[in-house]
Amino acid sequence: MTSIALLIEGFPDKSAAKTAISLIRYRSADVVALIDSTRAGLHANEVLGVGGNVPIYASLDDTPVADTLMLGTAPSGGRLPANWRTCICAALRRGMTVISGLHDRLADDPEFSQLAQQHQAEIHDIRHSKCTHLATRKGLRPECLRIHAVGHDCNVGKMVAMLEIEAVLKQRQRDAQFVATGQTGIMITGSGIAVDCVVADFVNGAAEQLVLDHQEHEILLIEGQGSILSPMYSAVTCGLLHGCVPHGLILCYQVGRTKFRHTHTPIPPLRVFYDLYESITSSLSPCKIIGIAVNGRDCSTQEGAAICSALTHEFQVPAVDVYRDGAEKLADAVEQLENEYFSMDKNVC
Amino acid sequence: MTSIALLIEGFPDKSAAKTAISLIRYRSADVVALIDSTRAGLHANEVLGVGGNVPIYASLDDTPVADTLMLGTAPSGGRLPANWRTCICAALRRGMTVISGLHDRLADDPEFSQLAQQHQAEIHDIRHSKCTHLATRKGLRPECLRIHAVGHDCNVGKMVAMLEIEAVLKQRQRDAQFVATGQTGIMITGSGIAVDCVVADFVNGAAEQLVLDHQEHEILLIEGQGSILSPMYSAVTCGLLHGCVPHGLILCYQVGRTKFRHTHTPIPPLRVFYDLYESITSSLSPCKIIGIAVNGRDCSTQEGAAICSALTHEFQVPAVDVYRDGAEKLADAVEQLENEYFSMDKNVC
């Protein structure tokens, strides 16, 4: 059992604390403390809206036993904020494992690497991958169903949709496995590759490597990144999409998102994405969209329900808000696709 | 004026000497010698099929004055062959500039870096880019027409098509500029970014950076890479496609290519690519395919002509083999697109 202290020192707003919020939500049993000198004495729920009574401490010295320090917010540019150094050094002196998703490599820092060596502490820079596998579409296990999350933009709930579907399938005693492709997903599951930091030639290969590494399971739920039309990040999305050779896609959609994140470029209608995702995958191997995960965080329950209903009608696949409605219908769609493929014809890969 | 010695030591076949062949073809005035101890005494034309009487020497010692050594073949895996070391060291001792497109960084090699320092020689590892620009679609000059080459696979003639169109446009006194996105193109033009070695998050940004760096010209002819359906490399293709924000595309097609290079995956019909390239670009900004560059190296002149005619008929855009027919019709299509966009409406970017 891992016990995690989450460093969230001075995060400006909830959107910057996405990693911390997801860790509290999906590793609630493991997160024992938050560290933020500006909010010491408060509880997780009061500042993040999740996490109940998990206490916030001013420093690691005040924190009860924890064996792992995770950096729980994403500072602008991915650089190490100067005021995090004290806490990271303290963790290494205690021999704790430090897990970072920063662009800056902690292991390259002389002070950190020396402390880690002295105190047998481990540093995991999960935003750095040396993957040099080239995708060949060889060795894929035909009995493993591969489901992949795609979206109309970054940060619309692709990871959450897949984790919620995984939970439902596990409740049904299915051997389903979420496969992480980004830093938060890796912190939640303890494995994966942050594909956005792989060298361009090997993005497709990194996705294939993840499939090869996990395909002993019956069902893989492969996290998506970005958007196939993202002006900034479509390279990552396209490489993932082809590299993981999906049988089915969950299309993720945030109500009210009109421009691609961090840009002034308008997002096309969902129909454009629906058709494009299906054609760009199924031109190489059989694949279709099996459901829509609607993120209604910026709309009322009533409005969200109306949108889900309209999307279900328009696209003829289940459209649900996994937080409000649960992921049962999407899990049903996964199992239905599995039946379609594998009871009729095993010769699909 | 640069005088280039091209190292082609022991290349196994012509497809491995693609860089050398293109350099001889497009920098014929600059290439003064080839170096290959296994073929000394022969001439370029005898072993590469191009380059006329350019002599092949056994070593750099036998070679007359040259100020630049370029590594002209791509060994499998991009690693430095052991038998190239002597020649590279000799070049550095002469104070020559050494230009390498290998994955191995020559500048990281202690022997090479020490020699370079001692003899004021320069090492350019062009397959390594530190580009960290994120694409924002801001600052694009509306008066610059951006044409991009795409294809159904790698290595089907995208670079050649753009270089031939550039030559025709320059003959017409147009301010057209080829923009290199791969190692051979960079060696030919002396600038560019090898986008396949950029970190995934910055592929779109690297393409945008190239546009920003060159958009003082009237017409940019931006080299393409891979294929939007390449199982191995689609990440690179997609990032380039969105990052360079093209107004028009030249679709490159090699007759007889049935499987994606280095894979067993069948290549879909050209119609699939045609529709996909148009939809994935025009969903963000106006863009269309304006011509097809047919590579007929594996078919007869007669067969090639029949295929060009059939493609022209099917897609209603000019389809030509630029080697056999010249690039005039494709250059016409570029100028016609320019007229369509800019005489009617300058407010397109």
HADDOCK unambig.tbl for C-alpha pairs under 7 A between the chains (distance, minus, plus):
assign (segid A and resid 134 and name CA) (segid B and resid 232 and name CA) 6.07 0.50 0.50
assign (segid A and resid 135 and name CA) (segid B and resid 231 and name CA) 6.33 0.50 0.50
assign (segid A and resid 135 and name CA) (segid B and resid 232 and name CA) 4.81 0.50 0.50
assign (segid A and resid 136 and name CA) (segid B and resid 231 and name CA) 6.87 0.50 0.50
assign (segid A and resid 136 and name CA) (segid B and resid 232 and name CA) 6.57 0.50 0.50
assign (segid A and resid 136 and name CA) (segid B and resid 263 and name CA) 5.86 0.50 0.50
assign (segid A and resid 196 and name CA) (segid B and resid 200 and name CA) 5.05 0.50 0.50
assign (segid A and resid 196 and name CA) (segid B and resid 201 and name CA) 5.04 0.50 0.50
assign (segid A and resid 197 and name CA) (segid B and resid 199 and name CA) 5.53 0.50 0.50
assign (segid A and resid 197 and name CA) (segid B and resid 200 and name CA) 5.67 0.50 0.50
assign (segid A and resid 197 and name CA) (segid B and resid 201 and name CA) 6.43 0.50 0.50
assign (segid A and resid 198 and name CA) (segid B and resid 199 and name CA) 5.67 0.50 0.50
assign (segid A and resid 198 and name CA) (segid B and resid 200 and name CA) 5.65 0.50 0.50
assign (segid A and resid 199 and name CA) (segid B and resid 197 and name CA) 5.52 0.50 0.50
assign (segid A and resid 199 and name CA) (segid B and resid 198 and name CA) 5.68 0.50 0.50
assign (segid A and resid 199 and name CA) (segid B and resid 199 and name CA) 4.41 0.50 0.50
assign (segid A and resid 199 and name CA) (segid B and resid 200 and name CA) 5.58 0.50 0.50
assign (segid A and resid 200 and name CA) (segid B and resid 196 and name CA) 5.05 0.50 0.50
assign (segid A and resid 200 and name CA) (segid B and resid 197 and name CA) 5.66 0.50 0.50
assign (segid A and resid 200 and name CA) (segid B and resid 198 and name CA) 5.66 0.50 0.50
assign (segid A and resid 200 and name CA) (segid B and resid 199 and name CA) 5.58 0.50 0.50
assign (segid A and resid 200 and name CA) (segid B and resid 200 and name CA) 4.67 0.50 0.50
assign (segid A and resid 200 and name CA) (segid B and resid 203 and name CA) 6.92 0.50 0.50
assign (segid A and resid 200 and name CA) (segid B and resid 235 and name CA) 6.57 0.50 0.50
assign (segid A and resid 200 and name CA) (segid B and resid 236 and name CA) 5.86 0.50 0.50
assign (segid A and resid 201 and name CA) (segid B and resid 196 and name CA) 5.04 0.50 0.50
assign (segid A and resid 201 and name CA) (segid B and resid 197 and name CA) 6.42 0.50 0.50
assign (segid A and resid 201 and name CA) (segid B and resid 233 and name CA) 5.86 0.50 0.50
assign (segid A and resid 201 and name CA) (segid B and resid 236 and name CA) 6.60 0.50 0.50
assign (segid A and resid 203 and name CA) (segid B and resid 200 and name CA) 6.91 0.50 0.50
assign (segid A and resid 203 and name CA) (segid B and resid 235 and name CA) 6.46 0.50 0.50
assign (segid A and resid 204 and name CA) (segid B and resid 231 and name CA) 6.99 0.50 0.50
assign (segid A and resid 204 and name CA) (segid B and resid 232 and name CA) 5.72 0.50 0.50
assign (segid A and resid 204 and name CA) (segid B and resid 233 and name CA) 6.49 0.50 0.50
assign (segid A and resid 204 and name CA) (segid B and resid 235 and name CA) 6.68 0.50 0.50
assign (segid A and resid 205 and name CA) (segid B and resid 232 and name CA) 6.68 0.50 0.50
assign (segid A and resid 231 and name CA) (segid B and resid 135 and name CA) 6.34 0.50 0.50
assign (segid A and resid 231 and name CA) (segid B and resid 136 and name CA) 6.87 0.50 0.50
assign (segid A and resid 231 and name CA) (segid B and resid 204 and name CA) 6.99 0.50 0.50
assign (segid A and resid 231 and name CA) (segid B and resid 242 and name CA) 5.91 0.50 0.50
assign (segid A and resid 231 and name CA) (segid B and resid 243 and name CA) 6.61 0.50 0.50
assign (segid A and resid 232 and name CA) (segid B and resid 134 and name CA) 6.07 0.50 0.50
assign (segid A and resid 232 and name CA) (segid B and resid 135 and name CA) 4.81 0.50 0.50
assign (segid A and resid 232 and name CA) (segid B and resid 136 and name CA) 6.56 0.50 0.50
assign (segid A and resid 232 and name CA) (segid B and resid 204 and name CA) 5.72 0.50 0.50
assign (segid A and resid 232 and name CA) (segid B and resid 205 and name CA) 6.70 0.50 0.50
assign (segid A and resid 233 and name CA) (segid B and resid 201 and name CA) 5.86 0.50 0.50
assign (segid A and resid 233 and name CA) (segid B and resid 204 and name CA) 6.49 0.50 0.50
assign (segid A and resid 234 and name CA) (segid B and resid 238 and name CA) 6.34 0.50 0.50
assign (segid A and resid 234 and name CA) (segid B and resid 239 and name CA) 5.71 0.50 0.50
assign (segid A and resid 235 and name CA) (segid B and resid 200 and name CA) 6.57 0.50 0.50
assign (segid A and resid 235 and name CA) (segid B and resid 203 and name CA) 6.46 0.50 0.50
assign (segid A and resid 235 and name CA) (segid B and resid 204 and name CA) 6.69 0.50 0.50
assign (segid A and resid 235 and name CA) (segid B and resid 235 and name CA) 4.28 0.50 0.50
assign (segid A and resid 235 and name CA) (segid B and resid 236 and name CA) 6.01 0.50 0.50
assign (segid A and resid 235 and name CA) (segid B and resid 238 and name CA) 5.18 0.50 0.50
assign (segid A and resid 235 and name CA) (segid B and resid 239 and name CA) 4.17 0.50 0.50
assign (segid A and resid 236 and name CA) (segid B and resid 200 and name CA) 5.85 0.50 0.50
assign (segid A and resid 236 and name CA) (segid B and resid 201 and name CA) 6.60 0.50 0.50
assign (segid A and resid 236 and name CA) (segid B and resid 235 and name CA) 6.01 0.50 0.50
assign (segid A and resid 238 and name CA) (segid B and resid 234 and name CA) 6.34 0.50 0.50
assign (segid A and resid 238 and name CA) (segid B and resid 235 and name CA) 5.19 0.50 0.50
assign (segid A and resid 238 and name CA) (segid B and resid 238 and name CA) 6.58 0.50 0.50
assign (segid A and resid 239 and name CA) (segid B and resid 234 and name CA) 5.70 0.50 0.50
assign (segid A and resid 239 and name CA) (segid B and resid 235 and name CA) 4.16 0.50 0.50
assign (segid A and resid 242 and name CA) (segid B and resid 231 and name CA) 5.89 0.50 0.50
assign (segid A and resid 243 and name CA) (segid B and resid 231 and name CA) 6.59 0.50 0.50
assign (segid A and resid 263 and name CA) (segid B and resid 136 and name CA) 5.88 0.50 0.50
assign (segid A and resid 268 and name CA) (segid B and resid 283 and name CA) 6.73 0.50 0.50
assign (segid A and resid 280 and name CA) (segid B and resid 229 and name CA) 7.00 0.50 0.50
assign (segid A and resid 283 and name CA) (segid B and resid 268 and name CA) 6.71 0.50 0.50
